[in-house]
Amino acid sequence: MCGIVGAIAERNVTGILLEGLKRLEYRGYDSAGVAIMSGANNKIHNVKAVGKVNKLVAAAAKTKVKGRLGIAHTRWATHGKTTVANAHPHMSGTDIAIVHNGIIENFEVLRDKLIKDGYVFKTETDTEVIAHLIHQTRKSGKVSLLNAVKKIIKKLQGAYGLCVIDRNSPDQIVVARSGSPLVIGVGIGENFVASDPLALSQVTDRFVYLEEGDIAQVGLESFEIWHGGKKVKRAITTIQSTASDAEKGKYKHFMLKEIHEQPKVIQDTLDGRISGNKVLEEAFGIKAKGVFDKVKSVQIVACGTSFHAGQVAKYWLESIAKLPCQIDIASDYRYRDIIVQPGTLFITVSQSGETADTLAALRFANKQSYIASLSICNVATSSLVRESDLCLLTKAGQEIGVASTKAFTTQLTVFLILAIVLARRTGLKPAQEAKLVKELSKLPGLITKTLKLSNNIKKLSQQFTDKNHSLFLGRGIQYPIAKEGALKLKEISYIHAEAYPAGELKHGPLALVDDQMPVVAVAPNNDLLSKLQANLSTVSARGGKLFVFADESIGYKSDKSCKVIHVPNCPDILAPIVFTVPLQILSYYVAINKGTDVDHPRNLAKSVTVE
């Protein structure tokens, strides 16, 4: 959601800024813009466009604007419609240009006061308020740009990642972070800023991650950072290029590429975490053993797909580790009365590690009486990882497609590792652990076999093309997998889909079943199979059209009312991960048939960095 790029150099930065925005397209946006300072009078040229970055590129080419200082942005509308006027950057007069990620909650009060002071607003956004506040503070000429930003952010309530330039200070960019990530890209005789290192991977591999509350002044040769009124140092981190992750290769879409990468990234996630017949708990960090020895219960907090991973983990933690587990939606967690039981481990789950609600939940939890916080995340340098006591990284690589696939299955893999580690404290015998680890090591191969179902699922998907609704069913630990399957279908094909526990059919959803409502079910070979089969018979008896992904060992057969796809036989403990894959493939091909934008579904963003 929203992307920021900024650059100051001895060369033209227009191309750098536009390329940076292209690399941030995966985050989701509806408009884009760039502000470039150029010429002897330091004029700021502000070029904006509604739609994809290529429209901005065309608009910038017409203006032929060049300069050595500039900022750029991709916007996802929160305040005001998607228009050129509301696109970033925003300006105050001809002096100040600003880009902003986040939401200013008290902008209306600030705007009303600025209007009384004579400022004219040209947009519906909260961001324009910030530009005018900086201008108002600077107009006397006695306050530096840096100090003006320091002063005005004290008036802001909400979240922001700010990047500001001023034609009267042509040698610097000033940035500030509160609730929205920012990095400084370190070059040689040039420096950069961005909301994501990926935006700058074409110009540098060295980054400084700003921490919550940091303000920085970025110049050609150097940068300085302040926190709480004091100048501070932040470490420079070198990140290896991940250019291959940002390329589709032989695949038509990033989502399809990422689905097929799952065997490899799951193996990468297992490597160094299991050895021989056991899990290496040292992978969680040097403090992990002492923390895990104290765990008596677990609290999980997450959003979206990561929430579904947490729901599966609840079953594993209770069945394998014999530990009570609660799970909350991150956006609701801190708005209820929290009762923390003694010995509770707090776990957050996020692909990006910058999900605003999950981060806010972590910060709230860090003030409670949890024994420790553990993050399961895909980005080692993210805020979530840096602010947690422990972490275990999923090694999914860069996930570009908005609909999460490989991040989800690697999250599940990590949760299974965690359940085994904690189970040692609650009676798991070495022989039992060895059996679980042996089964876990089979997972990449099982996913590879499951991917071979793609052609059969592609044919099956054609029966969804003219449908507007779908129902997904699962029992027990497979219910969250049904929810994930429904989420994928609605995200990228725009078909209304919902999931239900199969045992709840007669408590309402059976009323929806007819020959126009596809009913998708996941049927592993487990203790609940006979009950699931009874539920599915109820659907067939009402004229419903069933699509069942069934373990091949069951012997489930297709008939007039039921189409069966046979999934490779797998250990019960791995079934949630294995059965996820065919549902991902189904949603992909239904979206292809529908002609939707698979990688960038409407209204959605990859990383939700505002509440």
C-alpha positions as CSV (number, residue, x, y, z in Angstrom):
1,M,0.0,0.0,0.0
2,C,1.5,3.3,-1.2
3,G,5.2,3.6,-2.0
4,I,7.8,6.3,-1.5
5,V,11.0,6.9,-3.5
6,G,13.4,9.9,-3.1
7,A,16.9,10.6,-4.5
8,I,19.6,13.3,-4.3
9,A,22.5,12.9,-6.7
10,E,25.0,14.5,-9.1
11,R,23.1,12.9,-12.0
12,N,19.5,13.1,-13.3
13,V,17.3,11.2,-10.8
14,T,14.1,11.1,-12.9
15,G,14.8,7.6,-14.2
16,I,15.8,6.3,-10.8
17,L,12.5,7.6,-9.2
18,L,10.3,6.1,-12.0
19,E,12.1,2.8,-11.9
20,G,11.7,2.7,-8.1
21,L,8.0,3.2,-8.5
22,K,7.8,0.4,-11.0
23,R,9.5,-1.9,-8.4
24,L,6.8,-0.9,-5.9
25,E,3.8,-1.7,-8.1
26,Y,3.3,-5.0,-6.3
27,R,2.2,-3.0,-3.2
28,G,-1.1,-1.8,-4.7
29,Y,-1.9,1.7,-5.8
30,D,-4.3,3.8,-7.9
31,S,-2.2,6.8,-9.0
32,A,1.4,7.9,-9.1
33,G,3.5,11.1,-9.2
34,V,6.9,12.6,-9.2
35,A,8.3,16.0,-8.1
36,I,11.7,17.0,-9.5
37,M,13.7,20.1,-8.6
38,S,15.7,21.5,-11.5
39,G,17.1,24.6,-13.1
40,A,19.0,27.6,-11.6
41,N,15.9,28.8,-9.7
42,N,15.3,25.3,-8.2
43,K,11.8,25.0,-9.7
44,I,9.8,22.0,-8.6
45,H,8.1,20.2,-11.5
46,N,5.2,18.1,-10.2
47,V,3.9,15.4,-12.6
48,K,1.1,13.1,-11.7
49,A,-1.2,10.5,-13.3
50,V,-4.1,8.3,-12.4
51,G,-3.5,4.6,-13.1
52,K,-0.4,2.6,-13.6
53,V,3.2,3.9,-13.4
54,N,3.6,3.6,-17.1
55,K,1.1,6.4,-17.5
56,L,3.3,8.6,-15.2
57,V,6.3,7.6,-17.3
58,A,4.6,8.8,-20.4
59,A,3.5,12.0,-18.7
60,A,7.0,12.7,-17.4
61,A,8.5,12.0,-20.9
62,K,6.3,14.7,-22.4
63,T,7.6,17.3,-19.9
64,K,11.2,16.1,-20.4
65,V,11.8,17.1,-16.7
66,K,15.3,16.4,-15.4
67,G,16.9,17.2,-12.0
68,R,19.2,16.0,-9.3
69,L,16.7,16.1,-6.5
70,G,13.3,14.5,-6.4
71,I,10.6,12.5,-4.7
72,A,8.0,10.1,-6.1
73,H,5.0,8.2,-4.8
74,T,2.4,5.6,-5.7
75,R,-0.9,6.3,-3.9
76,W,-3.7,4.0,-2.6
77,A,-6.7,6.3,-2.0
78,T,-7.8,6.8,1.6
79,H,-8.9,10.4,1.7
80,G,-10.5,11.7,-1.5
81,K,-11.2,10.0,-4.8
82,T,-8.7,8.7,-7.2
83,T,-7.9,11.9,-9.2
84,V,-4.8,13.6,-10.5
85,A,-5.3,16.4,-7.9
86,N,-5.4,13.9,-5.0
87,A,-2.3,12.0,-6.3
88,H,1.0,12.6,-4.5
89,P,3.3,14.6,-4.4
90,H,1.4,17.5,-2.8
91,M,2.7,21.0,-2.7
92,S,2.3,24.2,-0.7
93,G,2.7,27.0,-3.1
94,T,5.7,26.5,-5.3
95,D,8.2,25.8,-2.5
96,I,7.3,22.7,-0.6
97,A,6.7,19.2,-2.1
98,I,5.8,16.2,0.0
99,V,4.9,12.5,-0.3
100,H,3.3,10.6,2.6
101,N,2.4,7.1,3.5
102,G,-0.1,6.7,6.4
103,I,-3.2,8.5,7.7
104,I,-3.4,11.7,9.7
105,E,-6.4,11.3,11.9
106,N,-6.7,14.9,13.0
107,F,-6.2,16.5,9.6
108,E,-9.7,18.1,9.5
109,V,-9.0,20.2,12.6
110,L,-5.6,21.2,11.3
111,R,-7.1,22.0,7.8
112,D,-9.8,24.2,9.3
113,K,-7.1,26.2,11.2
114,L,-4.9,26.5,8.1
115,I,-7.9,27.8,6.1
116,K,-8.5,30.5,8.7
117,D,-4.8,31.4,8.3
118,G,-5.4,31.9,4.6
119,Y,-4.3,28.6,3.0
120,V,-6.2,27.4,0.0
121,F,-6.6,23.6,-0.3
122,K,-6.6,22.0,-3.8
123,T,-7.1,18.4,-2.8
124,E,-9.3,16.2,-0.5
125,T,-6.3,14.5,1.1
126,D,-4.9,14.6,4.6
127,T,-1.4,15.0,3.2
128,E,-1.9,18.5,1.9
129,V,-2.2,19.6,5.5
130,I,1.3,18.6,6.2
131,A,2.7,20.5,3.2
132,H,1.0,23.7,4.4
133,L,2.1,23.3,8.0
134,I,5.7,23.0,6.9
135,H,5.3,26.1,4.6
136,Q,3.7,28.0,7.4
137,T,6.6,27.2,9.8
138,R,9.2,28.0,7.2
139,K,7.8,31.2,5.7
140,S,9.6,33.5,8.1
141,G,12.9,32.1,6.7
142,K,14.2,31.6,10.2
143,V,13.4,27.9,10.6
144,S,15.3,25.2,8.7
145,L,13.5,22.6,6.8
146,L,14.6,19.9,9.3
147,N,13.5,21.9,12.3
148,A,10.2,22.7,10.5
149,V,9.5,19.0,10.1
150,K,10.5,18.3,13.7
151,K,8.1,21.0,14.8
152,I,5.0,20.1,12.8
153,I,5.1,16.4,13.4
154,K,4.3,17.1,17.0
155,K,0.9,18.3,15.8
156,L,0.1,15.1,13.8
157,Q,-2.0,12.3,15.1
158,G,-1.9,9.1,13.2
159,A,0.7,7.3,11.1
160,Y,3.1,8.7,8.7
161,G,6.2,8.1,6.6
162,L,7.1,11.6,5.2
163,C,9.5,12.7,2.5
164,V,9.9,16.5,2.0
165,I,11.8,18.7,-0.3
166,D,11.9,22.6,-0.4
167,R,13.2,24.7,-3.3
168,N,14.8,26.9,-0.7
169,S,16.9,24.0,0.6
170,P,18.0,22.3,-2.6
171,D,20.7,20.2,-1.0
172,Q,18.6,17.9,1.1
173,I,15.6,15.6,1.6
174,V,14.0,15.5,5.1
175,V,12.2,12.3,6.1
176,A,10.3,11.2,9.2
177,R,8.9,7.9,10.3
178,S,6.0,7.1,12.7
179,G,4.0,3.9,12.0
180,S,5.1,3.6,8.3
181,P,8.4,2.1,7.2
182,L,11.2,4.1,5.6
183,V,14.8,3.3,4.6
184,I,17.8,5.4,3.5
185,G,19.7,3.9,0.5
186,V,23.4,4.7,0.9
187,G,25.3,5.5,-2.3
188,I,28.6,7.0,-3.2
189,G,28.2,10.7,-3.7
190,E,24.4,10.2,-3.8
191,N,21.8,9.0,-1.4
192,F,18.2,7.7,-1.6
193,V,15.1,7.1,0.5
194,A,12.2,4.6,0.0
195,S,9.5,2.8,1.8
196,D,10.9,-0.5,0.7
197,P,14.5,-1.5,-0.2
198,L,13.3,-3.2,-3.3
199,A,12.6,0.2,-4.9
200,L,16.3,1.1,-4.7
201,S,17.9,-2.3,-5.5
202,Q,19.0,-0.9,-8.9
203,V,21.2,1.7,-7.4
204,T,22.4,0.4,-4.0
205,D,22.6,-2.7,-1.8
206,R,23.3,-0.7,1.4
207,F,20.4,0.5,3.6
208,V,19.7,2.2,6.9
209,Y,16.4,1.2,8.4
210,L,14.8,4.1,10.2
211,E,13.3,3.2,13.6
212,E,9.9,4.4,14.9
213,G,10.2,8.1,15.7
214,D,13.3,8.8,13.6
215,I,13.8,12.0,11.6
216,A,16.6,12.2,9.0
217,Q,18.2,14.8,6.8
218,V,19.6,13.2,3.7
219,G,22.2,15.0,1.6
220,L,24.5,14.2,-1.3
221,E,27.5,13.0,0.7
222,S,26.0,12.1,4.0
223,F,22.8,11.8,6.2
224,E,22.0,12.5,9.8
225,I,19.3,10.9,12.0
226,W,17.6,12.3,15.1
227,H,15.5,10.5,17.6
228,G,13.9,12.1,20.6
229,G,15.8,15.3,20.0
230,K,19.2,13.6,19.9
231,K,21.4,12.7,17.0
232,V,21.7,8.9,16.7
233,K,23.6,6.3,14.6
234,R,21.8,3.5,12.8
235,A,23.6,0.5,11.3
236,I,24.1,0.1,7.6
237,T,22.7,-3.2,6.4
238,T,23.9,-4.8,3.1
239,I,21.2,-6.7,1.3
240,Q,21.9,-9.1,-1.5
241,S,20.0,-8.3,-4.7
242,T,16.7,-10.2,-5.2
243,A,16.2,-9.2,-8.8
244,S,15.1,-12.7,-9.8
245,D,12.2,-12.5,-7.4
246,A,11.0,-9.4,-9.2
247,E,11.0,-11.1,-12.6
248,K,8.3,-13.5,-13.9
249,G,10.7,-15.7,-15.8
250,K,8.8,-18.3,-17.8
251,Y,5.5,-17.7,-16.0
252,K,2.7,-15.4,-17.2
253,H,2.0,-14.0,-13.7
254,F,3.9,-13.6,-10.4
255,M,1.2,-15.6,-8.6
256,L,1.8,-18.6,-10.8
257,K,5.5,-18.3,-10.4
258,E,5.2,-18.1,-6.7
259,I,2.8,-21.1,-6.5
260,H,5.5,-23.2,-8.3
261,E,8.3,-21.9,-6.1
262,Q,6.7,-23.5,-3.0
263,P,8.7,-26.8,-3.0
264,K,12.0,-24.8,-3.1
265,V,11.0,-22.1,-0.5
266,I,9.6,-24.7,1.9
267,Q,12.9,-26.6,1.6
268,D,14.8,-23.4,2.2
269,T,12.7,-22.8,5.3
270,L,13.4,-26.2,6.6
271,D,17.2,-26.0,5.9
272,G,19.1,-25.2,9.0
273,R,16.0,-25.7,11.2
274,I,15.9,-29.6,11.2
275,S,18.8,-32.0,11.5
276,G,18.7,-35.7,11.5
277,N,15.7,-36.6,13.8
278,K,15.1,-33.3,15.5
279,V,14.3,-29.6,15.2
280,L,17.1,-27.2,16.0
281,E,15.5,-24.8,18.4
282,E,18.6,-22.6,18.2
283,A,17.2,-21.3,14.9
284,F,14.8,-19.2,17.0
285,G,17.7,-17.3,18.6
286,I,20.0,-17.7,21.6
287,K,17.3,-16.6,24.0
288,A,14.7,-19.1,22.7
289,K,15.4,-22.0,25.0
290,G,15.0,-19.9,28.1
291,V,11.7,-18.5,26.8
292,F,10.3,-21.8,25.5
293,D,11.0,-23.4,28.9
294,K,8.5,-21.0,30.4
295,V,5.7,-21.2,27.9
296,K,2.3,-22.4,29.3
297,S,0.1,-20.9,26.6
298,V,0.2,-19.1,23.3
299,Q,-1.5,-15.9,21.9
300,I,-1.3,-15.5,18.1
301,V,-2.2,-12.2,16.3
302,A,-2.3,-11.7,12.6
303,C,-4.3,-10.4,9.6
304,G,-5.7,-11.9,6.4
305,T,-3.9,-15.0,5.1
306,S,-1.5,-14.9,8.1
307,F,-4.5,-15.1,10.3
308,H,-5.5,-18.4,8.6
309,A,-2.0,-19.7,9.2
310,G,-2.4,-18.9,12.9
311,Q,-5.7,-20.7,12.9
312,V,-4.0,-23.9,11.6
313,A,-1.2,-23.4,14.1
314,K,-3.8,-23.4,17.0
315,Y,-4.7,-27.0,16.1
316,W,-1.0,-28.0,16.0
317,L,-0.1,-26.3,19.2
318,E,-3.0,-27.9,21.0
319,S,-2.6,-31.4,19.5
320,I,1.2,-31.7,19.3
321,A,2.4,-29.4,22.0
322,K,-0.7,-29.8,24.3
323,L,-0.7,-26.0,24.9
324,P,-3.8,-23.8,25.0
325,C,-3.8,-21.3,22.2
326,Q,-5.8,-18.2,21.4
327,I,-5.8,-16.3,18.1
328,D,-7.0,-12.8,17.4
329,I,-7.5,-10.6,14.3
330,A,-4.8,-8.0,14.8
331,S,-7.1,-5.1,14.0
332,D,-9.4,-6.1,16.9
333,Y,-6.9,-7.4,19.4
334,R,-6.0,-4.2,21.2
335,Y,-9.6,-3.0,21.4
336,R,-10.8,-5.6,23.8
337,D,-10.0,-6.3,27.4
338,I,-7.0,-8.5,27.3
339,I,-6.4,-11.0,30.0
340,V,-2.9,-12.4,29.8
341,Q,-2.5,-15.8,31.5
342,P,0.9,-16.3,33.2
343,G,3.5,-17.9,30.9
344,T,1.9,-16.8,27.6
345,L,4.1,-16.4,24.5
346,F,2.9,-13.7,22.1
347,I,3.2,-14.5,18.4
348,T,2.8,-12.2,15.5
349,V,2.6,-13.4,11.9
350,S,3.2,-11.2,8.8
351,Q,4.7,-11.6,5.3
352,S,6.0,-8.1,5.2
353,G,6.6,-7.4,8.8
354,E,5.1,-3.9,8.2
355,T,1.4,-4.7,8.5
356,A,0.1,-1.7,10.5
357,D,-2.5,-3.5,12.7
358,T,-0.1,-6.4,13.5
359,L,2.7,-3.9,14.4
360,A,0.3,-2.0,16.6
361,A,-0.8,-5.2,18.3
362,L,2.9,-6.1,19.0
363,R,3.6,-2.7,20.5
364,F,0.5,-3.0,22.7
365,A,1.5,-6.5,23.7
366,N,5.0,-5.4,24.6
367,K,3.5,-3.4,27.4
368,Q,1.5,-6.4,28.8
369,S,2.8,-9.3,30.9
370,Y,3.7,-11.7,28.1
371,I,6.9,-13.7,28.7
372,A,8.2,-12.7,25.3
373,S,7.2,-11.9,21.7
374,L,8.0,-14.0,18.7
375,S,7.5,-12.9,15.1
376,I,7.0,-15.2,12.1
377,C,7.9,-13.1,9.1
378,N,9.4,-13.1,5.6
379,V,11.5,-9.9,5.9
380,A,14.5,-10.0,8.2
381,T,14.9,-6.2,8.4
382,S,11.2,-5.5,9.0
383,S,9.8,-3.5,11.9
384,L,8.1,-6.6,13.3
385,V,11.3,-8.6,13.5
386,R,13.3,-5.7,14.9
387,E,10.7,-5.1,17.7
388,S,10.2,-8.7,18.7
389,D,12.2,-10.7,21.3
390,L,12.5,-13.7,19.0
391,C,11.8,-14.5,15.3
392,L,11.9,-17.3,12.9
393,L,12.0,-16.2,9.3
394,T,10.1,-17.8,6.5
395,K,12.4,-18.0,3.6
396,A,9.9,-17.4,0.9
397,G,11.8,-14.7,-1.0
398,Q,10.2,-11.6,-2.4
399,E,6.4,-12.3,-2.9
400,I,5.2,-9.9,-5.6
401,G,1.6,-11.2,-6.1
402,V,-0.9,-9.5,-3.9
403,A,-2.6,-12.8,-3.2
404,S,-0.3,-14.6,-0.8
405,T,0.8,-18.2,-1.7
406,K,4.3,-19.2,-0.9
407,A,4.4,-16.9,2.2
408,F,1.4,-18.8,3.6
409,T,2.8,-22.3,3.2
410,T,6.2,-21.3,4.6
411,Q,4.4,-19.7,7.6
412,L,2.6,-23.0,8.1
413,T,6.0,-24.8,7.9
414,V,7.5,-22.6,10.5
415,F,4.5,-23.0,12.8
416,L,4.9,-26.8,12.6
417,I,8.5,-26.5,13.6
418,L,7.5,-24.3,16.5
419,A,4.9,-26.8,17.7
420,I,7.5,-29.6,17.7
421,V,10.0,-27.5,19.7
422,L,7.4,-26.5,22.3
423,A,6.1,-30.1,22.5
424,R,9.4,-31.2,23.9
425,R,8.4,-29.4,27.1
426,T,5.1,-31.1,27.3
427,G,5.9,-34.8,26.8
428,L,6.9,-35.3,23.2
429,K,9.3,-38.3,23.1
430,P,12.4,-38.3,20.9
431,A,10.9,-41.1,18.8
432,Q,7.8,-39.1,18.2
433,E,9.8,-36.0,17.3
434,A,11.9,-38.1,14.9
435,K,8.7,-39.4,13.2
436,L,7.3,-35.8,12.8
437,V,10.6,-34.5,11.4
438,K,10.8,-37.4,8.9
439,E,7.3,-36.5,7.7
440,L,8.2,-32.8,7.6
441,S,11.2,-33.6,5.4
442,K,8.8,-35.1,2.8
443,L,6.9,-31.9,2.4
444,P,8.8,-30.3,-0.6
445,G,8.4,-33.5,-2.6
446,L,4.7,-33.8,-1.8
447,I,4.1,-30.2,-3.0
448,T,6.0,-31.0,-6.2
449,K,3.7,-33.9,-6.8
450,T,0.6,-31.8,-6.0
451,L,1.7,-29.2,-8.6
452,K,1.3,-31.8,-11.3
453,L,-2.4,-31.6,-10.8
454,S,-2.4,-28.1,-12.5
455,N,-3.8,-29.3,-15.9
456,N,-6.7,-31.2,-14.3
457,I,-7.5,-28.2,-12.1
458,K,-7.3,-25.8,-15.1
459,K,-10.0,-27.9,-16.8
460,L,-12.1,-27.9,-13.6
461,S,-11.8,-24.1,-13.3
462,Q,-13.9,-23.6,-16.4
463,Q,-17.0,-24.6,-14.5
464,F,-16.6,-21.6,-12.2
465,T,-16.3,-19.0,-15.0
466,D,-20.0,-18.0,-15.1
467,K,-20.6,-18.3,-11.4
468,N,-20.9,-15.4,-8.9
469,H,-20.8,-17.3,-5.6
470,S,-19.0,-20.3,-4.2
471,L,-18.9,-22.2,-0.9
472,F,-15.8,-23.8,0.6
473,L,-16.0,-26.6,3.2
474,G,-13.5,-28.2,5.6
475,R,-13.6,-29.9,8.9
476,G,-11.3,-29.5,11.9
477,I,-7.8,-28.2,10.9
478,Q,-9.0,-28.1,7.3
479,Y,-11.6,-25.4,8.0
480,P,-8.9,-22.6,8.0
481,I,-7.6,-24.1,4.7
482,A,-11.1,-23.8,3.3
483,K,-11.2,-20.2,4.5
484,E,-7.9,-19.5,2.7
485,G,-9.2,-21.1,-0.5
486,A,-12.3,-18.9,-0.4
487,L,-10.1,-15.8,0.3
488,K,-7.9,-16.6,-2.7
489,L,-10.9,-17.0,-5.0
490,K,-12.6,-13.8,-4.0
491,E,-9.3,-11.8,-4.0
492,I,-8.3,-12.4,-7.6
493,S,-11.5,-13.6,-9.5
494,Y,-14.0,-11.3,-7.6
495,I,-16.3,-14.2,-7.1
496,H,-18.1,-14.0,-3.8
497,A,-16.8,-17.0,-1.8
498,E,-17.1,-17.9,1.8
499,A,-16.0,-20.9,3.9
500,Y,-17.9,-22.9,6.5
501,P,-17.1,-25.8,8.8
502,A,-18.7,-28.7,7.0
503,G,-20.6,-29.7,10.1
504,E,-22.3,-26.3,10.1
505,L,-24.1,-26.8,6.7
506,K,-27.5,-27.5,8.3
507,H,-27.2,-24.4,10.5
508,G,-27.7,-22.0,7.6
509,P,-25.5,-22.3,4.5
510,L,-27.4,-25.3,3.1
511,A,-30.1,-22.8,2.2
512,L,-27.8,-21.4,-0.5
513,V,-27.0,-24.7,-2.2
514,D,-28.3,-25.2,-5.7
515,D,-26.9,-26.1,-9.1
516,Q,-25.5,-22.6,-9.5
517,M,-23.5,-22.6,-6.3
518,P,-20.2,-24.5,-6.6
519,V,-19.3,-26.2,-3.4
520,V,-15.6,-26.9,-2.9
521,A,-14.4,-29.3,-0.2
522,V,-11.0,-30.5,1.0
523,A,-11.0,-34.2,2.1
524,P,-7.8,-35.5,3.6
525,N,-7.7,-39.1,4.9
526,N,-8.2,-38.3,8.6
527,D,-10.5,-39.2,11.6
528,L,-13.1,-36.7,10.4
529,L,-13.4,-38.2,6.9
530,S,-16.6,-40.2,7.5
531,K,-18.3,-37.2,9.0
532,L,-17.2,-35.0,6.0
533,Q,-18.5,-37.5,3.5
534,A,-21.9,-37.4,5.3
535,N,-21.9,-33.6,5.0
536,L,-21.0,-33.8,1.3
537,S,-23.8,-36.3,0.7
538,T,-26.2,-33.7,2.1
539,V,-25.0,-31.2,-0.6
540,S,-25.5,-33.7,-3.4
541,A,-29.0,-34.6,-2.1
542,R,-30.0,-30.9,-2.5
543,G,-28.8,-30.7,-6.1
544,G,-25.5,-29.0,-5.3
545,K,-22.5,-29.3,-7.5
546,L,-19.5,-30.6,-5.6
547,F,-15.8,-30.2,-6.3
548,V,-13.8,-32.3,-3.9
549,F,-10.0,-32.3,-3.4
550,A,-9.6,-35.8,-1.9
551,D,-6.6,-37.8,-0.7
552,E,-5.9,-40.4,-3.4
553,S,-5.9,-43.2,-0.8
554,I,-9.6,-42.6,0.0
555,G,-10.9,-43.9,-3.3
556,Y,-13.4,-41.1,-3.7
557,K,-14.9,-41.2,-7.2
558,S,-16.5,-38.6,-9.5
559,D,-20.1,-38.8,-10.4
560,K,-22.8,-36.6,-11.9
561,S,-23.0,-34.3,-8.9
562,C,-19.3,-34.5,-7.8
563,K,-16.0,-33.8,-9.5
564,V,-13.0,-35.3,-7.6
565,I,-9.4,-34.2,-7.9
566,H,-7.1,-36.8,-6.3
567,V,-4.4,-35.1,-4.1
568,P,-1.2,-37.1,-3.3
569,N,-1.5,-39.2,-0.1
570,C,0.3,-37.4,2.7
571,P,0.8,-37.7,6.5
572,D,-2.1,-36.2,8.4
573,I,0.2,-33.6,10.0
574,L,1.1,-32.2,6.5
575,A,-2.4,-32.2,5.0
576,P,-3.2,-28.5,5.7
577,I,-0.1,-27.4,3.7
578,V,-0.5,-29.9,0.9
579,F,-4.2,-29.2,0.4
580,T,-3.6,-25.5,0.2
581,V,-1.8,-25.8,-3.1
582,P,-4.7,-27.1,-5.3
583,L,-6.9,-24.3,-3.9
584,Q,-4.3,-21.8,-5.0
585,I,-4.2,-23.3,-8.4
586,L,-8.0,-23.3,-8.7
587,S,-8.3,-19.6,-7.8
588,Y,-5.5,-18.7,-10.3
589,Y,-7.2,-20.4,-13.3
590,V,-10.6,-19.1,-12.4
591,A,-9.2,-15.6,-12.4
592,I,-7.5,-16.2,-15.7
593,N,-10.9,-17.4,-17.1
594,K,-12.6,-14.3,-15.7
595,G,-9.9,-12.0,-17.2
596,T,-9.1,-10.2,-14.0
597,D,-5.7,-8.7,-13.0
598,V,-4.2,-11.7,-11.2
599,D,-1.2,-10.0,-9.6
600,H,-2.8,-6.7,-8.8
601,P,-6.5,-7.3,-7.8
602,R,-8.6,-4.2,-7.6
603,N,-8.8,-2.3,-4.3
604,L,-6.1,-4.5,-2.6
605,A,-2.5,-3.8,-1.5
606,K,0.3,-6.2,-0.8
607,S,1.3,-4.7,2.5
608,V,-1.4,-2.9,4.5
609,T,0.6,-0.2,6.2
610,V,-2.3,1.8,7.6
611,E,-4.9,0.8,10.2
